[in-house]
Amino acid sequence: MPSRHLIYQGSRKPDLGEILIEGEAPEPGHRVELVRRRSPWDPERDVVRVIVGSDPARADVLIEAAGIEPEHFRLYLSLKGQSPNDLKVIVDGTVGVNGRTVPHTEWCSLENGDKIECGSWIFHFEQEA
């Protein structure tokens, strides 16, 4: 199974305040492993769902910062070979991928190196074989 990460890049608004990822203040380049930590999920499925958000009871990747929703977005990561990784926005207008705002009504396929904007916070999606 490939290893997948979010790589923290910083903020488009330097005066936005502090960001905490899993309780720590990250520097740009900080890698966050995308694994299910807290949310319930059926282990028999051929994908794993990883919730990114600010709710410590639900978010698998806990991000506490201005503009981050309790469940900001969900990633559906394939457990089989080269199948696509999908992103699903929970709150409309809060996530952009490669400069395009992703509506909450659509699925967005992610590729290695894609830029994900969560409000003003910027990450890159990384997948290693």
C-alpha positions in Angstrom: 0.0 0.0 0.0 1.4 3.4 -0.9 2.3 5.9 1.8 0.3 9.2 1.6 0.9 12.5 3.3 -0.1 16.1 3.5 2.8 18.4 3.4 2.2 21.7 5.2 3.2 24.7 3.1 2.0 27.7 5.2 -0.7 30.3 4.8 -1.7 32.8 2.2 -2.5 35.2 5.0 0.5 35.5 7.4 -1.6 37.3 10.0 -4.1 34.5 10.3 -2.7 33.2 13.6 -1.4 29.8 14.7 -2.1 26.4 13.2 -1.8 23.2 15.2 -1.5 19.9 13.5 -2.0 17.0 15.9 -1.4 19.5 18.7 2.0 20.8 17.4 2.8 24.0 15.6 4.3 22.9 12.3 7.0 24.5 10.1 6.6 24.6 6.3 7.6 21.1 5.0 6.0 19.3 7.9 4.6 15.9 6.8 1.4 14.5 8.1 0.7 10.8 7.5 -2.7 10.2 6.1 -4.0 7.3 8.2 -7.3 6.6 10.0 -6.8 7.4 13.6 -10.2 8.3 15.2 -13.1 7.9 12.8 -15.1 4.6 12.5 -14.7 2.7 9.2 -15.4 -0.8 7.8 -12.0 -2.5 7.4 -13.4 -4.8 4.7 -13.6 -2.0 2.2 -11.0 -1.5 -0.5 -10.5 2.2 0.5 -9.7 3.9 3.8 -11.5 7.1 4.7 -9.4 9.8 6.4 -11.2 12.8 7.8 -9.3 16.1 8.0 -10.7 18.7 10.3 -10.8 20.3 13.8 -13.0 17.9 15.7 -10.8 15.9 18.1 -13.4 13.2 18.4 -13.7 12.6 14.6 -10.8 14.0 12.6 -8.1 11.5 11.7 -5.8 14.4 10.9 -6.5 17.0 13.5 -5.9 20.6 12.3 -6.8 23.4 14.7 -6.7 26.8 13.0 -8.8 29.7 11.9 -11.2 28.6 9.1 -10.8 24.9 9.6 -14.2 23.1 9.9 -14.9 20.2 12.3 -14.9 17.9 9.3 -13.2 20.0 6.6 -12.8 17.3 4.0 -12.6 13.6 3.6 -10.0 11.6 1.7 -10.8 8.2 0.3 -7.5 6.4 -0.3 -7.3 3.3 -2.3 -5.8 0.2 -0.7 -5.3 -1.4 -4.1 -2.4 -0.5 -6.4 -2.9 2.5 -8.8 -6.6 3.2 -8.0 -7.4 6.9 -7.6 -7.4 8.8 -4.4 -10.5 10.9 -4.0 -11.3 14.1 -2.0 -14.8 15.0 -0.8 -15.4 18.5 0.5 -17.8 18.7 3.5 -18.5 22.5 3.6 -19.0 24.2 0.3 -16.4 26.8 -0.7 -13.7 25.8 1.9 -11.3 23.7 -0.2 -9.4 24.3 -3.4 -7.3 21.9 -5.4 -4.7 23.3 -7.7 -6.3 26.7 -7.6 -9.9 25.5 -8.3 -12.5 25.6 -5.6 -14.1 22.2 -5.2 -17.8 22.2 -4.7 -19.1 19.9 -1.9 -21.3 18.2 -4.5 -18.4 16.7 -6.5 -15.6 14.2 -6.0 -12.1 15.4 -6.8 -9.4 12.9 -7.8 -6.0 13.6 -6.2 -2.6 13.1 -7.8 0.9 13.2 -6.2 1.9 16.9 -5.8 -1.6 18.4 -5.9 -2.0 21.6 -4.0 -4.8 21.6 -1.4 -6.0 24.8 0.1 -8.0 24.6 3.3 -9.3 28.1 3.6 -6.0 30.0 3.7 -3.9 27.1 4.8 -1.9 25.3 2.0 -0.8 21.7 1.8 0.5 19.4 -0.9 -0.7 15.9 -1.3 2.1 13.3 -1.5 1.9 9.7 -2.5 5.0 7.4 -2.3 5.0 3.9 -3.8 
